[in-house]
Amino acid sequence: MVNNSFRSLVNAHLRKATALLEHCKLIQQEQGSRLTQDALVESSLFQLHLTLMNFLREIAENYQVGKAENIFCTADLAAALQQIDKQPAELTEIQTSEQEGWLSELKAAYTAVISGESSNKSSAAIQPAGMIQTKQLGNETLNITRAEDWLNKTRELIERQREMMVEC
């Protein structure tokens, strides 16, 4: 296998996501601030996004795609691989998971967080009496349990696909 410069980035972002969620569990056990818990979960989601983006770059570099640093999503990777006439199983699995599996849920949660639609955010409006009314939106989509599940599935995907790339 080619020495891959993105592999260490993937590993680092996985470790950061793990550390954030471990810290969140500690705060949760101590019945700490819900805001801090939400911030840690959302931060872990960002780390998972970076993990996956750099893993796509790792795949690109493994298949000797030029300018792997320009890969930001599966569409970019698919286009780059098509130019060199390759369609690896790794990409197919990721695309399928993005369309109908756990990656589609992860992507939707990440998009909600960066667009300000996070299910864990409070919205505020000025009331006639000068009071600020806050409303806690439901957190069915983004919580520590979901984030840990996504972290574990991301780790499993990367480990499995790295083994596949070594065998090729």
C-alpha positions as a Markdown table, in Angstrom:
| # | Residue | x | y | z |
|---|---|---|---|---|
| 1 | Met | 0.0 | 0.0 | 0.0 |
| 2 | Val | 1.1 | 3.5 | -0.7 |
| 3 | Asn | 2.3 | 5.7 | 2.2 |
| 4 | Asn | -0.9 | 7.7 | 2.8 |
| 5 | Ser | -0.7 | 11.2 | 4.2 |
| 6 | Phe | -4.4 | 11.3 | 5.1 |
| 7 | Arg | -4.4 | 8.2 | 7.3 |
| 8 | Ser | -2.9 | 10.1 | 10.3 |
| 9 | Leu | -5.6 | 12.8 | 9.9 |
| 10 | Val | -8.3 | 10.2 | 9.8 |
| 11 | Asn | -6.9 | 8.6 | 13.0 |
| 12 | Ala | -6.5 | 12.0 | 14.7 |
| 13 | His | -10.1 | 13.0 | 14.1 |
| 14 | Leu | -11.4 | 9.6 | 15.2 |
| 15 | Arg | -9.4 | 10.1 | 18.5 |
| 16 | Lys | -10.8 | 13.6 | 18.9 |
| 17 | Ala | -14.4 | 12.4 | 18.4 |
| 18 | Thr | -13.8 | 9.6 | 20.9 |
| 19 | Ala | -12.3 | 12.0 | 23.5 |
| 20 | Leu | -15.2 | 14.5 | 23.1 |
| 21 | Leu | -17.8 | 11.8 | 23.7 |
| 22 | Glu | -15.9 | 10.3 | 26.6 |
| 23 | His | -15.8 | 13.8 | 28.2 |
| 24 | Cys | -19.5 | 14.2 | 27.5 |
| 25 | Lys | -20.3 | 10.9 | 29.3 |
| 26 | Leu | -18.4 | 12.1 | 32.3 |
| 27 | Ile | -20.3 | 15.4 | 32.4 |
| 28 | Gln | -23.6 | 13.4 | 31.9 |
| 29 | Gln | -22.7 | 11.1 | 34.9 |
| 30 | Glu | -22.0 | 14.2 | 37.0 |
| 31 | Gln | -25.3 | 15.7 | 35.9 |
| 32 | Gly | -23.4 | 18.6 | 34.4 |
| 33 | Ser | -24.5 | 21.3 | 32.1 |
| 34 | Arg | -26.8 | 20.2 | 29.3 |
| 35 | Leu | -25.3 | 23.0 | 27.1 |
| 36 | Thr | -21.8 | 21.6 | 27.6 |
| 37 | Gln | -23.1 | 18.1 | 26.7 |
| 38 | Asp | -24.8 | 19.4 | 23.6 |
| 39 | Ala | -21.6 | 21.3 | 22.6 |
| 40 | Leu | -19.5 | 18.2 | 23.0 |
| 41 | Val | -21.9 | 16.0 | 21.0 |
| 42 | Glu | -22.0 | 18.6 | 18.2 |
| 43 | Ser | -18.2 | 18.9 | 18.3 |
| 44 | Ser | -17.9 | 15.2 | 18.0 |
| 45 | Leu | -20.2 | 15.3 | 14.9 |
| 46 | Phe | -17.8 | 17.9 | 13.4 |
| 47 | Gln | -14.9 | 15.6 | 14.1 |
| 48 | Leu | -16.7 | 12.6 | 12.4 |
| 49 | His | -17.4 | 14.8 | 9.4 |
| 50 | Leu | -13.7 | 15.6 | 9.2 |
| 51 | Thr | -12.8 | 11.9 | 9.7 |
| 52 | Leu | -15.0 | 10.9 | 6.8 |
| 53 | Met | -13.8 | 13.7 | 4.5 |
| 54 | Asn | -10.2 | 12.7 | 5.1 |
| 55 | Phe | -11.0 | 9.1 | 4.7 |
| 56 | Leu | -12.4 | 9.8 | 1.2 |
| 57 | Arg | -9.0 | 11.5 | 0.6 |
| 58 | Glu | -7.2 | 8.5 | 1.9 |
| 59 | Ile | -9.1 | 6.3 | -0.5 |
| 60 | Ala | -8.3 | 8.7 | -3.3 |
| 61 | Glu | -4.6 | 8.7 | -2.5 |
| 62 | Asn | -4.6 | 4.9 | -2.2 |
| 63 | Tyr | -6.0 | 4.7 | -5.7 |
| 64 | Gln | -3.4 | 7.3 | -6.8 |
| 65 | Val | -5.9 | 10.0 | -7.7 |
| 66 | Gly | -4.1 | 13.3 | -8.3 |
| 67 | Lys | -4.8 | 16.2 | -5.9 |
| 68 | Ala | -6.6 | 14.1 | -3.2 |
| 69 | Glu | -6.8 | 17.2 | -1.1 |
| 70 | Asn | -9.5 | 18.5 | -3.4 |
| 71 | Ile | -11.8 | 15.7 | -2.4 |
| 72 | Phe | -14.6 | 17.0 | -0.1 |
| 73 | Cys | -17.4 | 14.5 | -0.7 |
| 74 | Thr | -18.3 | 11.2 | -2.3 |
| 75 | Ala | -19.3 | 12.9 | -5.5 |
| 76 | Asp | -15.8 | 14.4 | -5.7 |
| 77 | Leu | -14.2 | 11.0 | -5.1 |
| 78 | Ala | -16.5 | 9.3 | -7.6 |
| 79 | Ala | -15.6 | 11.9 | -10.3 |
| 80 | Ala | -11.9 | 11.7 | -9.6 |
| 81 | Leu | -12.0 | 7.8 | -9.7 |
| 82 | Gln | -14.0 | 7.8 | -12.9 |
| 83 | Gln | -11.3 | 9.9 | -14.6 |
| 84 | Ile | -8.9 | 7.1 | -14.0 |
| 85 | Asp | -11.5 | 4.4 | -14.8 |
| 86 | Lys | -11.8 | 3.0 | -11.3 |
| 87 | Gln | -14.9 | 2.1 | -9.3 |
| 88 | Pro | -13.7 | 0.6 | -6.0 |
| 89 | Ala | -16.1 | -1.3 | -3.6 |
| 90 | Glu | -15.1 | 1.1 | -0.9 |
| 91 | Leu | -16.8 | 4.0 | -2.7 |
| 92 | Thr | -19.8 | 2.0 | -3.5 |
| 93 | Glu | -20.3 | 1.0 | 0.1 |
| 94 | Ile | -20.0 | 4.6 | 1.3 |
| 95 | Gln | -22.4 | 5.9 | -1.4 |
| 96 | Thr | -25.0 | 3.3 | -0.4 |
| 97 | Ser | -24.7 | 4.1 | 3.3 |
| 98 | Glu | -25.0 | 7.8 | 2.4 |
| 99 | Gln | -28.2 | 7.2 | 0.5 |
| 100 | Glu | -30.0 | 4.9 | 2.7 |
| 101 | Gly | -28.0 | 3.9 | 5.8 |
| 102 | Trp | -26.4 | 5.3 | 8.9 |
| 103 | Leu | -24.3 | 7.8 | 6.9 |
| 104 | Ser | -27.4 | 9.5 | 5.6 |
| 105 | Glu | -28.5 | 10.1 | 9.3 |
| 106 | Leu | -25.0 | 11.3 | 10.2 |
| 107 | Lys | -24.9 | 13.7 | 7.2 |
| 108 | Ala | -28.4 | 15.0 | 8.1 |
| 109 | Ala | -27.4 | 15.7 | 11.7 |
| 110 | Tyr | -24.2 | 17.4 | 10.6 |
| 111 | Thr | -26.1 | 19.6 | 8.1 |
| 112 | Ala | -28.7 | 20.5 | 10.8 |
| 113 | Val | -25.9 | 21.5 | 13.2 |
| 114 | Ile | -24.0 | 23.7 | 10.7 |
| 115 | Ser | -27.2 | 25.3 | 9.3 |
| 116 | Gly | -28.4 | 26.2 | 12.8 |
| 117 | Glu | -31.2 | 23.8 | 12.8 |
| 118 | Ser | -29.7 | 21.6 | 15.5 |
| 119 | Ser | -32.2 | 19.7 | 17.5 |
| 120 | Asn | -30.3 | 20.6 | 20.7 |
| 121 | Lys | -30.4 | 24.3 | 20.2 |
| 122 | Ser | -32.7 | 26.7 | 22.0 |
| 123 | Ser | -34.5 | 29.4 | 20.1 |
| 124 | Ala | -35.4 | 32.7 | 21.8 |
| 125 | Ala | -37.9 | 35.4 | 21.1 |
| 126 | Ile | -38.5 | 38.7 | 22.8 |
| 127 | Gln | -41.8 | 38.7 | 24.7 |
| 128 | Pro | -44.0 | 41.8 | 25.3 |
| 129 | Ala | -43.1 | 41.9 | 28.9 |
| 130 | Gly | -39.4 | 42.1 | 28.1 |
| 131 | Met | -38.9 | 38.4 | 29.0 |
| 132 | Ile | -37.0 | 36.1 | 26.7 |
| 133 | Gln | -38.9 | 32.9 | 26.1 |
| 134 | Thr | -36.8 | 29.9 | 25.3 |
| 135 | Lys | -38.0 | 26.7 | 23.7 |
| 136 | Gln | -36.1 | 23.5 | 23.8 |
| 137 | Leu | -36.5 | 21.6 | 20.6 |
| 138 | Gly | -36.6 | 17.8 | 20.6 |
| 139 | Asn | -33.3 | 16.0 | 20.6 |
| 140 | Glu | -34.3 | 12.7 | 19.0 |
| 141 | Thr | -31.8 | 13.0 | 16.2 |
| 142 | Leu | -28.7 | 14.2 | 18.0 |
| 143 | Asn | -27.6 | 12.8 | 21.4 |
| 144 | Ile | -24.7 | 11.1 | 22.9 |
| 145 | Thr | -26.1 | 7.6 | 22.2 |
| 146 | Arg | -26.5 | 8.4 | 18.5 |
| 147 | Ala | -23.1 | 10.0 | 18.3 |
| 148 | Glu | -21.4 | 7.0 | 19.9 |
| 149 | Asp | -23.2 | 4.7 | 17.4 |
| 150 | Trp | -22.0 | 6.8 | 14.5 |
| 151 | Leu | -18.5 | 6.9 | 15.9 |
| 152 | Asn | -18.4 | 3.1 | 16.2 |
| 153 | Lys | -19.8 | 2.6 | 12.7 |
| 154 | Thr | -17.3 | 5.1 | 11.3 |
| 155 | Arg | -14.5 | 3.3 | 13.0 |
| 156 | Glu | -15.7 | -0.1 | 11.7 |
| 157 | Leu | -16.2 | 1.2 | 8.2 |
| 158 | Ile | -12.6 | 2.6 | 8.1 |
| 159 | Glu | -11.0 | -0.5 | 9.6 |
| 160 | Arg | -12.9 | -2.8 | 7.2 |
| 161 | Gln | -12.2 | -0.7 | 4.1 |
| 162 | Arg | -8.5 | -0.3 | 5.1 |
| 163 | Glu | -8.2 | -4.1 | 5.2 |
| 164 | Met | -9.9 | -4.2 | 1.7 |
| 165 | Met | -7.5 | -1.7 | 0.3 |
| 166 | Val | -4.5 | -3.6 | 1.7 |
| 167 | Glu | -5.7 | -6.8 | 0.0 |
| 168 | Cys | -6.0 | -5.1 | -3.4 |
